[in-house]
Amino acid sequence: MKKIMLLLISLMTSLSFANTHTQKLTVLLDWLPNPDHAPLIIAEQQGYFKELGLAVKFISPENPMVSAQWIAENKADIGMTYEPEYMQQVDAGMPLISIGTLIDKPLNSLATLQGNGIHSINDLKGKRIGLASGGLSAIQLKVMLSKSGLTEKDVKIVDEKHDLLQALLSHKVDAVTGIMRNSEVPMIESSDKKVVTFFPEDHGVPNYSELVFITHIKNIHDNRYPRFLSAIKKAVRYLDEHPQLAWEAYIKQHPEVNNTVNRDTWFATIPYFAEDPASFNDTEWHQFADFMQKNQLIKKVQPTSRYAVILR
């Protein structure tokens, strides 16, 4: 009886929000809509936002680097960004705070083609490694090598700013770092190649979140945000339980993305979504902030309460 009453109260609350308290909410994506945004897409399609009294508008930026600035200037309610860049933005004094997590693990990886004779990090000795940029990618490579007893002097680093995939496929390099495990690996394998991947979090780099939700620090008491995260949590559960149905709904709405690579990316990304977007792993955030400071990517480690707030 108690369970029935709770369900009725929950249903009445949802209906009340939907019918009399619908509020607009703008969410600035990190890029064009793609499988990384699956929970947001599903929450919209399944009516989870509407159930909680929200009319959510997604904005796709022309430049993914504008997200933080827009949020700092209150041009959107919620933004999406990457934890490493976000820590640098907080370090620079931007008035931002994380309110939740979409993808709670890195998607970056070090990759090589099967058949290159590379089965472990140790096998990279004497090999050519393509690197697209400095910063975190270069630091991650250094740490991953060090964890296996190698240094940058043991490999040849090749500057490949424009096309890591082509450099790998053409055998210009033996391995590349900075490849997205959920999207670019399926892209390579669509050409009948097999890929061997090494993940930074398994080789000395502290775990961090690929995508987090941020807002202006003055807006942490906005009552729309806990409802937004609740809808995302419900969508992640739906994705876990009905991945195929979710994919079919996605391509019905966006038939232009219905191809093998996007399908493989969709299913490869599902395991990386945070089961509870509102949760916050204090230890992991502090460990990664220490890592960023140690490698001179930020000047100061902030108290974890400055990085994120828990909303329920």
SERO-4910 file (N, C-alpha, C, O; in steps of 0.05 Angstrom, whole numbers):
BEGIN
 pado doro    nc1    nc2    nc3   cac1   cac2   cac3    cc1    cc2    cc3    oc1    oc2    oc3
  Met    A     17    -24      0      0      0      0     17     25      0     12     45    -14
  Lys    A     39     24     16     57     47     18     70     52     -9     73     75    -17
  Lys    A     78     30    -23     91     33    -49     72     46    -69     80     63    -85
  Ile    A     46     37    -68     26     47    -86     22     77    -82     20     93   -101
  Met    A     22     86    -56     18    114    -50     41    130    -60     38    152    -71
  Leu    A     66    119    -57     90    134    -66     89    137    -96     97    158   -107
  Leu    A     81    116   -110     79    117   -139     58    138   -148     63    153   -167
  Leu    A     36    139   -134     15    158   -141     25    186   -136     19    204   -152
  Ile    A     39    190   -114     50    217   -108     70    226   -130     69    248   -139
  Ser    A     87    207   -138    107    212   -158     93    219   -185    101    239   -198
  Leu    A     72    204   -192     58    209   -217     44    236   -216     44    251   -235
  Met    A     31    242   -193     17    267   -190     37    291   -192     30    312   -203
  Thr    A     60    287   -180     81    308   -181     90    313   -209     92    336   -218
  Ser    A     94    291   -225    103    294   -253     82    308   -269     88    326   -285
  Leu    A     56    300   -265     35    312   -281     32    341   -273     26    358   -291
  Ser    A     35    347   -248     33    375   -239     54    392   -252     47    414   -262
  Phe    A     79    383   -253    100    397   -266     94    401   -295     96    424   -306
  Ala    A     86    380   -308     81    381   -337     59    399   -345     60    413   -365
  Asn    A     38    400   -328     14    415   -335     14    444   -327      3    461   -340
  Thr    A     27    450   -304     24    477   -293     51    491   -288     51    515   -283
  His    A     73    477   -289     98    489   -282    120    484   -303    144    482   -296
  Thr    A    113    482   -328    133    478   -349    152    502   -350    143    525   -353
  Gln    A    177    496   -348    198    517   -349    217    511   -371    224    488   -376
  Lys    A    226    532   -385    245    529   -406    273    526   -394    280    537   -373
  Leu    A    290    511   -409    317    506   -400    334    504   -425    328    488   -443
  Thr    A    356    519   -427    374    517   -450    399    502   -443    411    507   -422
  Val    A    406    483   -460    430    467   -456    449    470   -480    441    464   -502
  Leu    A    472    481   -474    492    485   -495    509    459   -497    525    453   -479
  Leu    A    507    445   -520    522    421   -524    551    427   -528    558    451   -533
  Asp    A    569    407   -528    597    412   -533    603    411   -563    624    420   -572
  Trp    A    584    400   -579    588    397   -607    561    391   -620    540    392   -606
  Leu    A    561    384   -645    536    376   -658    525    351   -645    540    335   -634
  Pro    A    498    346   -645    487    322   -632    499    297   -644    502    294   -668
  Asn    A    507    279   -626    520    254   -633    515    233   -611    503    240   -591
  Pro    A    524    208   -614    519    188   -594    529    195   -566    518    183   -547
  Asp    A    548    213   -563    556    222   -536    533    235   -521    533    235   -497
  His    A    513    244   -536    491    259   -525    466    241   -522    444    251   -518
  Ala    A    469    215   -525    446    197   -526    426    200   -503    402    201   -508
  Pro    A    435    203   -478    416    206   -456    399    231   -459    375    231   -452
  Leu    A    410    253   -470    395    277   -474    374    273   -496    351    282   -494
  Ile    A    383    259   -517    365    254   -539    341    236   -530    318    241   -537
  Ile    A    348    215   -515    327    197   -506    309    210   -485    285    206   -486
  Ala    A    320    227   -468    303    241   -448    283    258   -462    260    261   -452
  Glu    A    290    270   -484    272    286   -500    251    269   -514    227    274   -513
  Gln    A    261    248   -527    243    230   -543    222    216   -525    199    213   -533
  Gln    A    231    207   -502    214    192   -484    196    210   -466    180    199   -451
  Gly    A    200    235   -468    183    254   -452    192    257   -423    176    266   -407
  Tyr    A    217    249   -417    225    250   -389    228    279   -379    222    285   -356
  Phe    A    237    297   -397    239    325   -389    211    337   -384    207    350   -364
  Lys    A    193    330   -402    166    341   -400    152    331   -375    138    346   -362
  Glu    A    157    306   -368    146    295   -343    154    311   -319    138    313   -299
  Leu    A    177    322   -320    188    337   -297    185    367   -300    199    383   -287
  Gly    A    168    375   -319    161    403   -322    182    420   -336    184    444   -331
  Leu    A    198    407   -354    219    422   -368    214    421   -398    207    401   -409
  Ala    A    219    444   -411    219    446   -440    248    453   -447    257    476   -445
  Val    A    263    433   -455    292    435   -458    299    442   -488    289    428   -506
  Lys    A    315    462   -491    325    470   -518    355    464   -519    370    474   -502
  Phe    A    363    449   -539    392    443   -543    403    462   -563    391    468   -584
  Ile    A    427    472   -557    441    491   -575    468    478   -582    483    469   -565
  Ser    A    473    476   -608    499    465   -618    518    488   -625    512    504   -643
  Pro    A    540    489   -612    559    511   -617    575    507   -643    580    484   -650
  Glu    A    582    528   -656    599    526   -680    628    519   -671    643    507   -686
  Asn    A    635    527   -647    661    521   -636    658    510   -608    646    523   -591
  Pro    A    667    485   -603    662    472   -577    676    487   -554    669    483   -531
  Met    A    695    505   -560    709    519   -539    692    543   -528    701    555   -508
  Val    A    669    549   -540    654    572   -531    636    565   -508    625    583   -494
  Ser    A    632    540   -502    613    531   -482    617    545   -455    599    556   -444
  Ala    A    642    543   -445    648    554   -419    643    585   -419    633    595   -399
  Gln    A    651    598   -440    648    627   -441    619    635   -441    610    654   -428
  Trp    A    603    620   -456    574    626   -457    561    622   -430    545    639   -421
  Ile    A    569    601   -416    558    597   -389    567    618   -370    551    627   -353
  Ala    A    592    626   -372    602    647   -354    588    673   -359    586    690   -341
  Glu    A    578    677   -384    563    701   -390    533    698   -389    518    715   -397
  Asn    A    524    675   -378    496    669   -374    480    670   -401    457    678   -401
  Lys    A    493    661   -422    479    659   -448    464    633   -451    448    630   -470
  Ala    A    468    614   -433    454    589   -433    453    580   -404    470    588   -388
  Asp    A    434    563   -397    431    554   -369    452    533   -362    465    535   -341
  Ile    A    455    513   -379    473    491   -373    491    487   -398    482    489   -421
  Gly    A    516    482   -393    535    476   -414    547    448   -411    546    437   -389
  Met    A    560    439   -432    574    413   -431    603    418   -438    609    432   -458
  Thr    A    621    407   -422    649    410   -428    664    386   -418    653    367   -407
  Tyr    A    691    386   -421    708    364   -414    722    370   -388    731    392   -384
  Glu    A    723    350   -370    733    355   -343    761    368   -343    766    388   -329
  Pro    A    780    359   -359    807    372   -359    806    401   -366    818    418   -352
  Glu    A    791    408   -388    789    436   -396    774    452   -375    780    475   -369
  Tyr    A    754    439   -363    738    453   -343    756    460   -319    753    482   -308
  Met    A    773    442   -310    791    448   -288    810    471   -295    816    488   -278
  Gln    A    818    473   -320    834    496   -328    818    521   -328    829    543   -322
  Gln    A    793    519   -335    776    543   -335    771    553   -307    771    577   -302
  Val    A    767    535   -288    764    543   -260    790    555   -250    790    574   -235
  Asp    A    812    543   -258    839    552   -250    843    581   -260    857    597   -247
  Ala    A    831    588   -283    834    614   -295    814    634   -282    815    658   -289
  Gly    A    798    625   -263    780    643   -249    752    646   -261    737    663   -253
  Met    A    745    629   -281    718    631   -292    697    622   -272    701    603   -257
  Pro    A    674    636   -271    654    631   -250    636    607   -257    612    610   -261
  Leu    A    648    583   -259    634    559   -267    634    538   -245    652    539   -228
  Ile    A    615    521   -246    615    498   -228    600    475   -242    581    479   -256
  Ser    A    610    451   -236    597    427   -248    574    419   -231    575    418   -206
  Ile    A    552    412   -244    528    403   -230    522    374   -236    503    362   -224
  Gly    A    537    361   -253    532    333   -260    551    323   -281    567    338   -292
  Thr    A    548    297   -286    566    283   -304    550    268   -325    531    254   -318
  Leu    A    559    269   -350    546    253   -371    562    228   -377    552    206   -377
  Ile    A    588    232   -382    606    209   -387    628    210   -366    644    229   -365
  Asp    A    629    189   -349    647    191   -325    673    176   -328    686    170   -308
  Lys    A    681    171   -353    708    159   -358    720    173   -382    705    185   -398
  Pro    A    746    172   -386    758    183   -410    750    167   -434    745    143   -432
  Leu    A    748    180   -457    743    165   -482    769    164   -499    770    150   -519
  Asn    A    789    180   -491    814    180   -505    828    153   -502    825    139   -482
  Ser    A    844    146   -522    859    121   -521    884    123   -538    886    140   -555
  Leu    A    902    104   -533    926    100   -550    919     76   -567    912     55   -556
  Ala    A    922     78   -593    913     56   -610    934     48   -631    950     65   -640
  Thr    A    933     23   -639    950     13   -660    934     -8   -676    913    -17   -666
  Leu    A    943    -14   -699    930    -35   -715    939    -62   -707    963    -67   -702
  Gln    A    921    -81   -706    928   -108   -702    946   -118   -724    940   -113   -748
  Gly    A    968   -131   -717    987   -139   -738   1012   -122   -737   1032   -128   -751
  Asn    A   1012   -100   -722   1036    -83   -719   1056    -94   -699   1077    -82   -695
  Gly    A   1049   -116   -687   1067   -128   -667   1067   -114   -640   1085   -118   -624
  Ile    A   1046    -98   -635   1044    -83   -610   1022    -95   -593    998    -92   -600
  His    A   1029   -109   -572   1009   -123   -555   1009   -110   -527    991   -116   -511
  Ser    A   1029    -94   -520   1030    -81   -494   1045    -54   -498   1056    -49   -519
  Ile    A   1044    -37   -478   1057    -12   -479   1088    -16   -484   1100      0   -498
  Asn    A   1099    -37   -472   1127    -42   -475   1135    -46   -504   1158    -40   -512
  Asp    A   1117    -56   -520   1122    -61   -548   1125    -36   -565   1132    -37   -588
  Leu    A   1119    -13   -552   1121     13   -567   1150     22   -569   1156     41   -583
  Lys    A   1168      9   -555   1196     17   -556   1207     17   -584   1204     -4   -598
  Gly    A   1218     39   -593   1229     42   -620   1208     47   -641   1214     49   -665
  Lys    A   1182     50   -633   1160     54   -652   1154     84   -656   1162    101   -640
  Arg    A   1140     90   -678   1131    117   -684   1103    121   -673   1085    106   -679
  Ile    A   1099    142   -657   1073    148   -645   1063    175   -654   1077    195   -650
  Gly    A   1040    175   -667   1028    200   -676   1014    215   -654    999    202   -638
  Leu    A   1019    240   -652   1007    257   -631    994    281   -644   1007    295   -659
  Ala    A    969    286   -637    954    308   -650    959    335   -637    957    356   -650
  Ser    A    965    335   -611    968    360   -597    985    356   -572    991    333   -565
  Gly    A    993    378   -560   1008    376   -535    988    374   -512    969    360   -514
  Gly    A    994    388   -491    976    389   -468    971    362   -456    990    347   -452
  Leu    A    946    356   -450    939    331   -436    947    307   -452    957    287   -440
  Ser    A    942    306   -478    949    282   -494    978    275   -491    985    252   -488
  Ala    A    996    296   -493   1024    291   -490   1032    281   -463   1048    263   -460
  Ile    A   1019    292   -442   1024    284   -414   1015    255   -410   1029    239   -398
  Gln    A    991    249   -421    981    221   -418   1000    201   -431   1006    180   -419
  Leu    A   1010    207   -454   1029    189   -468   1054    186   -451   1064    163   -447
  Lys    A   1064    207   -440   1088    206   -423   1084    188   -399   1101    172   -392
  Val    A   1061    191   -386   1055    175   -362   1051    146   -369   1060    129   -355
  Met    A   1037    141   -391   1032    113   -399   1058     99   -406   1061     75   -399
  Leu    A   1076    113   -419   1102    101   -425   1117     96   -399   1129     75   -395
  Ser    A   1117    116   -381   1132    113   -356   1122     90   -339   1138     76   -326
  Lys    A   1096     86   -339   1084     64   -324   1095     37   -333   1095     18   -317
  Ser    A   1104     35   -358   1115     10   -368   1146     11   -370   1158     -6   -383
  Gly    A   1158     31   -357   1187     32   -356   1200     45   -380   1224     42   -384
  Leu    A   1184     59   -397   1195     73   -420   1194    103   -416   1181    113   -399
  Thr    A   1209    117   -433   1209    146   -434   1203    155   -463   1203    139   -481
  Glu    A   1199    181   -466   1194    191   -493   1219    187   -511   1216    187   -536
  Lys    A   1242    184   -500   1266    179   -515   1266    150   -527   1281    144   -546
  Asp    A   1249    133   -516   1248    105   -526   1230    102   -550   1229     81   -563
  Val    A   1216    124   -557   1198    123   -580   1203    147   -598   1217    166   -590
  Lys    A   1192    147   -621   1193    170   -639   1166    183   -641   1147    171   -652
  Ile    A   1163    207   -630   1137    221   -631   1135    237   -656   1152    254   -663
  Val    A   1114    232   -671   1109    245   -697   1085    265   -694   1064    257   -685
  Asp    A   1090    290   -701   1069    310   -699   1049    306   -722   1055    310   -745
  Glu    A   1025    298   -715   1003    293   -734    979    309   -726    959    297   -716
  Lys    A    979    334   -731    958    352   -721    932    348   -736    910    353   -726
  His    A    933    339   -761    909    341   -778    895    314   -782    870    314   -783
  Asp    A    908    292   -783    894    267   -790    908    243   -777    925    230   -790
  Leu    A    902    238   -752    914    215   -739    905    188   -752    921    170   -755
  Leu    A    880    187   -760    870    162   -771    885    155   -797    893    132   -800
  Gln    A    888    174   -814    902    169   -839    931    162   -835    942    144   -848
  Ala    A    944    175   -815    972    169   -809    975    140   -800    994    126   -806
  Leu    A    955    130   -784    956    103   -774    949     83   -797    963     63   -800
  Leu    A    929     88   -812    920     70   -834    941     68   -856    943     47   -869
  Ser    A    956     90   -861    976     90   -882   1003     80   -872   1022     79   -887
  His    A   1004     72   -846   1028     62   -834   1051     83   -833   1074     77   -831
  Lys    A   1043    108   -834   1062    130   -829   1072    129   -800   1095    136   -795
  Val    A   1055    120   -782   1062    116   -754   1053     88   -746   1036     76   -759
  Asp    A   1064     79   -724   1057     52   -714   1034     53   -694   1020     33   -690
  Ala    A   1030     75   -682   1008     79   -662   1001    108   -661   1017    125   -669
  Val    A    978    114   -650    970    142   -647    957    145   -619    946    126   -608
  Thr    A    960    169   -608    947    175   -583    927    198   -587    933    216   -602
  Gly    A    905    198   -573    884    218   -577    861    208   -593    844    223   -602
  Ile    A    860    181   -598    838    169   -613    815    163   -594    818    152   -572
  Met    A    791    171   -602    767    166   -586    758    137   -588    752    128   -610
  Arg    A    758    123   -566    753     94   -566    725     87   -575    720     65   -586
  Asn    A    706    105   -571    678     99   -578    670    107   -606    650     97   -616
  Ser    A    685    124   -619    678    134   -645    699    129   -667    692    118   -688
  Glu    A    723    137   -661    744    134   -682    753    105   -685    761     97   -707
  Val    A    753     90   -663    760     61   -666    740     47   -684    748     32   -702
  Pro    A    713     50   -679    694     38   -698    698     48   -727    693     33   -746
  Met    A    706     73   -730    711     84   -757    733     69   -771    731     62   -794
  Ile    A    755     64   -756    778     49   -767    769     20   -774    775     10   -795
  Glu    A    755      8   -756    747    -20   -759    726    -24   -781    722    -46   -790
  Ser    A    713     -2   -789    694     -4   -811    708    -10   -838    696    -18   -857
  Ser    A    735     -5   -838    750    -11   -863    764    -38   -861    785    -42   -873
  Asp    A    752    -56   -845    762    -83   -842    789    -85   -829    805   -104   -834
  Lys    A    796    -66   -812    820    -66   -796    813    -73   -767    791    -65   -758
  Lys    A    830    -86   -753    826    -91   -725    845    -73   -709    868    -69   -716
  Val    A    834    -62   -687    849    -43   -671    855    -54   -644    839    -67   -631
  Val    A    880    -48   -634    888    -54   -607    889    -28   -592    902     -9   -601
  Thr    A    875    -26   -569    874      0   -555    885     -3   -527    884    -24   -514
  Phe    A    896     19   -517    906     21   -490    894     46   -477    896     68   -488
  Phe    A    881     43   -454    867     64   -441    884     78   -420    897     65   -404
  Pro    A    884    105   -420    901    119   -401    895    112   -372    913    111   -355
  Glu    A    869    108   -365    862    102   -337    872     75   -328    872     69   -304
  Asp    A    880     58   -347    892     32   -341    922     33   -339    935     13   -333
  His    A    934     55   -346    963     57   -348    974     82   -335    990     97   -347
  Gly    A    964     88   -311    977    108   -294    964    135   -294    971    152   -277
  Val    A    944    140   -311    930    166   -311    905    164   -294    889    146   -298
  Pro    A    901    181   -274    877    180   -258    852    182   -274    851    196   -294
  Asn    A    831    168   -266    806    169   -280    794    198   -279    797    212   -259
  Tyr    A    782    206   -301    768    232   -302    743    229   -320    740    210   -335
  Ser    A    726    249   -319    701    248   -334    705    262   -361    716    284   -363
  Glu    A    696    248   -382    699    260   -409    680    284   -412    689    304   -423
  Leu    A    655    281   -403    636    303   -406    621    309   -380    611    291   -367
  Val    A    621    334   -373    607    343   -349    588    366   -356    592    380   -376
  Phe    A    568    369   -339    549    391   -342    558    414   -324    565    409   -301
  Ile    A    559    438   -335    568    461   -319    546    483   -319    530    484   -338
  Thr    A    548    501   -300    530    524   -299    546    547   -286    568    543   -276
  His    A    534    571   -287    546    594   -273    545    588   -243    524    578   -233
  Ile    A    565    595   -229    567    588   -200    544    601   -184    537    591   -163
  Lys    A    533    623   -195    511    636   -181    484    621   -184    465    628   -170
  Asn    A    484    602   -201    458    588   -208    455    561   -195    437    546   -203
  Ile    A    471    555   -175    470    528   -163    444    521   -149    438    498   -143
  His    A    428    541   -143    403    536   -129    379    535   -148    356    535   -139
  Asp    A    384    535   -174    363    534   -193    348    507   -191    360    486   -194
  Asn    A    322    508   -186    307    483   -181    302    467   -206    291    445   -204
  Arg    A    309    478   -229    306    462   -254    328    441   -256    324    420   -269
  Tyr    A    351    446   -245    374    429   -249    371    401   -238    378    382   -252
  Pro    A    362    397   -213    358    370   -203    338    354   -221    342    330   -224
  Arg    A    318    367   -231    298    354   -248    311    346   -275    306    325   -286
  Phe    A    328    364   -285    343    358   -310    360    333   -307    360    315   -324
  Leu    A    375    331   -284    392    308   -279    376    283   -274    384    261   -282
  Ser    A    352    285   -262    335    262   -258    326    251   -284    324    226   -288
  Ala    A    319    268   -303    310    259   -330    334    245   -344    329    225   -358
  Ile    A    358    256   -342    381    243   -354    386    216   -342    392    197   -356
  Lys    A    384    214   -316    388    188   -302    367    167   -313    375    144   -317
  Lys    A    343    175   -316    322    157   -326    328    149   -355    324    126   -362
  Ala    A    339    168   -370    346    161   -398    370    142   -400    370    124   -417
  Val    A    389    145   -382    412    126   -381    402     98   -375    411     78   -386
  Arg    A    384     96   -356    372     70   -349    357     58   -373    359     34   -378
  Tyr    A    343     75   -388    329     65   -411    349     55   -432    344     34   -445
  Leu    A    371     69   -436    392     61   -455    404     34   -447    409     17   -464
  Asp    A    408     31   -421    420      5   -411    401    -18   -416    409    -40   -424
  Glu    A    375    -13   -413    355    -34   -415    345    -39   -443    337    -61   -450
  His    A    345    -17   -459    334    -19   -487    352     -6   -507    343     12   -521
  Pro    A    377    -15   -509    396     -2   -528    387     -2   -557    390     18   -571
  Gln    A    375    -24   -566    367    -27   -594    343     -9   -599    342      5   -620
  Leu    A    323     -8   -581    300      9   -585    308     38   -585    298     54   -600
  Ala    A    327     45   -568    337     72   -566    351     80   -593    346    102   -603
  Trp    A    366     62   -604    379     67   -629    359     71   -652    362     89   -668
  Glu    A    339     54   -652    318     56   -673    303     82   -671    296     94   -692
  Ala    A    298     92   -647    284    117   -643    302    140   -653    293    160   -664
  Tyr    A    328    137   -647    348    158   -655    349    161   -685    348    183   -696
  Ile    A    352    138   -700    354    140   -729    328    147   -743    327    157   -765
  Lys    A    306    141   -729    280    149   -740    278    180   -741    268    192   -760
  Gln    A    289    192   -720    288    221   -718    311    234   -735    308    256   -746
  His    A    333    219   -738    356    229   -753    365    208   -773    386    196   -769
  Pro    A    350    203   -794    357    182   -813    383    186   -827    395    167   -837
  Glu    A    393    210   -827    419    216   -841    443    203   -826    464    201   -838
  Val    A    440    195   -801    462    182   -786    460    152   -786    476    139   -773
  Asn    A    442    141   -801    438    112   -800    458     98   -818    454     92   -841
  Asn    A    481     92   -806    502     77   -819    517     60   -799    513     63   -775
  Thr    A    534     42   -808    547     23   -791    565     36   -770    565     29   -747
  Val    A    580     57   -778    598     70   -760    583     83   -737    590     80   -713
  Asn    A    562     98   -744    546    111   -723    532     91   -705    530     95   -680
  Arg    A    523     69   -717    510     48   -700    530     37   -681    524     34   -657
  Asp    A    554     30   -690    574     19   -672    583     39   -651    588     31   -628
  Thr    A    584     64   -658    591     85   -639    570     87   -618    576     90   -594
  Trp    A    544     86   -626    522     88   -607    524     66   -585    523     72   -562
  Phe    A    528     41   -594    529     19   -574    555     19   -559    555     10   -536
  Ala    A    577     29   -571    603     30   -556    603     51   -535    618     49   -516
  Thr    A    586     71   -538    586     94   -519    568     88   -494    574     99   -473
  Ile    A    548     72   -497    529     67   -475    542     59   -449    533     69   -428
  Pro    A    562     42   -448    574     34   -422    588     57   -407    594     55   -384
  Tyr    A    593     79   -421    608    101   -409    591    123   -396    601    141   -384
  Phe    A    565    121   -400    547    142   -388    545    138   -357    543    115   -348
  Ala    A    547    160   -343    545    158   -314    517    148   -306    497    159   -315
  Glu    A    516    127   -289    490    116   -281    474    136   -264    450    137   -266
  Asp    A    488    152   -249    475    173   -233    489    200   -239    509    206   -227
  Pro    A    478    215   -258    491    240   -267    496    260   -244    513    277   -246
  Ala    A    480    258   -223    482    278   -201    503    270   -181    510    286   -163
  Ser    A    515    246   -183    535    238   -163    561    252   -169    566    262   -191
  Phe    A    578    252   -149    604    265   -151    625    249   -135    622    246   -111
  Asn    A    645    239   -149    666    223   -136    688    242   -127    706    249   -142
  Asp    A    687    250   -102    705    270    -90    734    261    -93    752    276   -101
  Thr    A    740    235    -88    767    224    -89    778    226   -117    801    235   -121
  Glu    A    763    217   -137    772    217   -164    778    245   -174    798    250   -187
  Trp    A    760    264   -168    765    292   -177    790    303   -164    805    317   -178
  His    A    794    297   -139    818    308   -125    843    296   -137    863    309   -141
  Gln    A    842    269   -142    866    256   -153    872    267   -181    896    271   -187
  Phe    A    852    272   -197    858    282   -224    867    312   -222    884    320   -238
  Ala    A    856    327   -204    866    355   -201    895    355   -192    911    371   -202
  Asp    A    903    337   -174    931    334   -166    948    327   -190    970    338   -194
  Phe    A    938    309   -207    952    301   -231    956    325   -250    978    329   -261
  Met    A    935    341   -254    936    365   -271    957    385   -260    972    396   -276
  Gln    A    957    389   -234    976    408   -223   1005    398   -225   1023    413   -232
  Lys    A   1009    372   -218   1035    360   -219   1047    363   -247   1072    366   -250
  Asn    A   1031    362   -268   1040    363   -295   1037    391   -307   1038    395   -331
  Gln    A   1033    411   -289   1033    439   -296   1011    446   -316   1014    464   -333
  Leu    A    988    432   -315    965    438   -331    946    458   -317    931    472   -330
  Ile    A    948    459   -291    935    479   -275    954    489   -254    974    475   -247
  Lys    A    949    513   -243    968    524   -223    961    515   -195    979    511   -178
  Lys    A    935    512   -190    927    507   -162    904    486   -161    886    487   -178
  Val    A    906    468   -142    884    449   -138    863    463   -120    869    472    -98
  Gln    A    838    464   -130    817    477   -115    804    456    -96    807    432   -100
  Pro    A    791    466    -75    775    448    -58    754    434    -77    744    447    -95
  Thr    A    748    409    -72    729    395    -90    702    409    -90    687    406   -110
  Ser    A    695    423    -69    669    437    -69    669    460    -89    648    470    -96
  Arg    A    693    469    -98    694    490   -118    690    478   -146    682    492   -164
  Tyr    A    696    452   -149    694    440   -175    665    431   -181    656    433   -204
  Ala    A    651    421   -160    624    410   -165    606    413   -141    615    416   -119
  Val    A    580    414   -147    560    415   -126    541    391   -130    534    385   -153
  Ile    A    532    379   -109    513    357   -111    485    367   -109    478    380    -89
  Leu    A    469    362   -129    441    372   -130    423    348   -128    425    329   -143
  Arg    A    404    348   -110    384    326   -107    356    338   -105    337    323   -103
***
